[in-house]
Amino acid sequence: MDEAISYGWAGKILRVNLTSGAISVEPTDPYKDLYIGGMGIANKILYDEVEPGTDPLSPENKIIFAVGPLTASGMPMGGRATICTMSPFSKYHLPIDAHCGGMIGARIKQAGWDAIIIEGAAESPCYINIVDDKVEIKDASEVWGLGTRKTTEILNRRESTRACVASIGPAGENLLPYSNIMNSRNHSAGAGTGAVMGSKKCKALVVEGNGAVRVADPQAVMDLSDYVLKELLGSNNNHSVPSTQQEWAEYYDPSSRWTARKGLYWAAAEGEPIETGEPKPGELNTIGYRCMKSTKDLGDIAEQYTVKMNGCHGCPIHCHADLSMQSLDEHGTYTTAGNTCAPQGAWSKKLSKKLAKKFNFEQDEETKLVWNLKLLNLIDDLGIWCNYSQLWTDLAHCITSGTFERNCPEEYAAIDWGKFERNDSSILDDLMNMLARNDSQMALVAHGPVVWCEKWGEEDWFDTDGSGLVSYLGWPEHHYADDVCQMGVICNGLFNRDPMIHSGTNFFRQGFPDEIKHEIAAELWGDPDVYTPADFHTPFTEAKAYFTWWCVVTDVLHDSLTACNWVLPFTCSPNRSRNYRGDLDVEAKFYKAVTGVDVTTDQLYEAGARIMTLQRAMAVRGMNTIDLHGEHDRVPDWPFETDPDVEPFSEGTSKLDRDDIEKGYRLTYQQFGWDENLGCPTAECLDRYGLSDVRDDLAARGLLP
């Protein structure tokens, strides 16, 4: 192997200063050994270069697009990107990571970059155009004010149809904290990243990459890819059984996202309808049919409008729905729509029932689908982020509880709420454009509950069952107690936004009978009761702390490699010949094949723990406290008070026990080597992770226990 060649990593980091116009190149080498890529590199740059307390919307803040050694390497599901900055939507403005699929990660890597640092702020609207190693800052006045879809069309026509455009919409331009960056039509990076780009007057990052990612052992990469596709891969969230009884399958589970079946079609496919059928494990040419996400999210009626399933670079699963509905044109929106997550189905799942009670309207399934797709197109085009549906929960509450009427009476009265009763979908235009303009009191609902609850004296919303809020710092539940038991609770508390950890739910929800899950839990984490049904918790144990640690480090690892945590890790397999066992060493095998560096799975997990420890150190700096347990990780009251007549650990409830959660946090902190009472990194653990510079920095600030 030629030592002069870097395998996996591109070897270069691009720095673009929008204040001075300076463009420079730096090596990746100082970061890759300890921080791998993606989330790791981005967090380290942010730690070194942005002081705690920096205003997220100031020129001093930075936004970093980063990819990893496995991005676009030939590894299936290796096409994601991490975007890191200081949070504009949560309390203390701590560092956050936004993760997105689509094509932007692959294009950055193919252009020859491991990360792109955007700093400073332009005086007038601009975009950054990258064609391999040619980088230019260009005028964006023509597209400033436009939605993300029109912006993408114009910039692709101006620059290249080979380029991926990652752009902000009016919400980001107007510095709305709930704003995002969109690429590949409906792939979003949320957490307020759009507002940070808007504060820098940067409309878009346009990247054309014409290079290849060099790998150390191409044949090994190919063989591993075939192995994953034939032996390990399930469906979205690695659900490993079909949702209906099928000839090939020993088990089935109606909640599975392996939704393909006989008689289910991509009915609007080009040419003629395509039946999803019963794709069996090992059939490489039918993998893309497994996940019919449109009907899963939108109901049976979506079948007739489904063109296909789509996805990110390098993904055979394709969990992203593409729909075409000509009647959307009559409702003033694009006739094509699609997504894979919270924005899809937001109207019917989060808003329609609550608003129907207040405004007395009814909708048939066709109308609900129209409103779902119109709302989806609106927020993606305007570049609004829903904070994993918290926006819809808060918006419905503020409308139906009288919060808006009490606090913004004139603005509330100016809206024609009768449009709901008349089934006039232009009410969605009115509401979403009002948020995107960010020039009203009602728009504070899209600044997050840490803002509007304090301003309007509704802090008790955080402790209200139904708010969905799991942190007093401002983010909602994401695979919480009703999904991954107490382990989900602690995972939700450790990060600086909703954690987007899917490792746990990928195992809990993959569809096998409980006895198989117990067997696998005992084999992988040392205790069969690591798995328990989500509505029948058992007390926290050291094995559950190990599982919680594993969930966190695998998520962080995937966001650093970068690889899809919505499918990986492979705890299970759909193949009966493997006794349904997966393979947790896949990431290490690909790492060696791609980079030529021989690592163990444990060493990669150690890297994930290091990167998570770095982010905890940033939380210590940002909050100016070592008591992360008491100030950062605090759980609101409602999970302990739900089902008031039922005791915790009873069958049929996900109610939490306070002492049990305290024990769970303490045991999890011990797994990371953090202070078991404070939840912060200690000098000893920072030394263990090779973070002596971080230790010295925290010591100088008086922030070591």
Salt bridges, closest charged atoms under 4 A:
GLU26 OE2 - ARG15 NE 2.50
ASP29 OD1 - LYS32 NZ 3.33
ASP48 OD1 - LYS44 NZ 3.07
GLU49 OE2 - ARG15 NH2 2.74
GLU49 OE1 - LYS62 NZ 2.68
GLU51 OE2 - ARG701 NH2 3.25
GLU119 OE1 - ARG15 NH1 2.95
GLU119 OE1 - LYS62 NZ 2.81
GLU136 OE1 - LYS134 NZ 3.99
GLU136 OE1 - LYS138 NZ 3.75
GLU142 OE1 - ARG158 NH2 2.20
GLU153 OE1 - LYS150 NZ 3.69
GLU153 OE2 - ARG157 NE 3.39
GLU159 OE2 - LYS138 NZ 2.98
GLU173 OE2 - LYS203 NZ 2.57
GLU208 OE2 - ARG162 NE 3.72
GLU250 OE1 - ARG576 NE 3.37
ASP297 OD2 - LYS293 NZ 2.77
ASP297 OD1 - LYS349 NZ 3.50
ASP322 OD1 - ARG185 NH2 2.60
ASP322 OD1 - HIS320 ND1 3.89
GLU365 OE2 - LYS368 NZ 3.74
GLU405 OE1 - LYS358 NZ 3.79
ASP416 OD2 - ARG422 NH2 2.64
ASP429 OD2 - LYS374 NZ 2.45
ASP430 OD2 - LYS419 NZ 2.81
ASP439 OD1 - ARG437 NE 3.85
GLU458 OE1 - HIS397 NE2 3.36
GLU458 OE2 - ARG406 NH2 2.77
ASP483 OD2 - HIS479 ND1 2.46
ASP483 OD1 - ARG509 NE 2.48
ASP498 OD2 - HIS478 ND1 2.55
ASP498 OD1 - ARG497 NH2 2.93
GLU519 OE1 - ARG581 NH2 3.20
GLU523 OE2 - ARG581 NH2 2.54
ASP559 OD2 - HIS99 NE2 3.12
ASP583 OD2 - LYS589 NZ 2.67
GLU587 OE2 - HIS558 NE2 2.74
ASP598 OD2 - LYS592 NZ 3.70
GLU606 OE1 - ARG688 NH2 3.42
ASP633 OD2 - ARG616 NH2 2.78
ASP633 OD1 - HIS632 ND1 2.69
ASP637 OD1 - ARG658 NH2 3.36
GLU641 OE2 - ARG658 NH2 3.97
GLU662 OE1 - HIS629 NE2 2.86
ASP687 OD1 - ARG695 NH1 2.46
ASP693 OD2 - LYS44 NZ 2.46
ASP696 OD1 - ARG695 NH2 2.81
ASP697 OD2 - ARG621 NH1 3.25
ASP697 OD1 - ARG701 NE 3.01
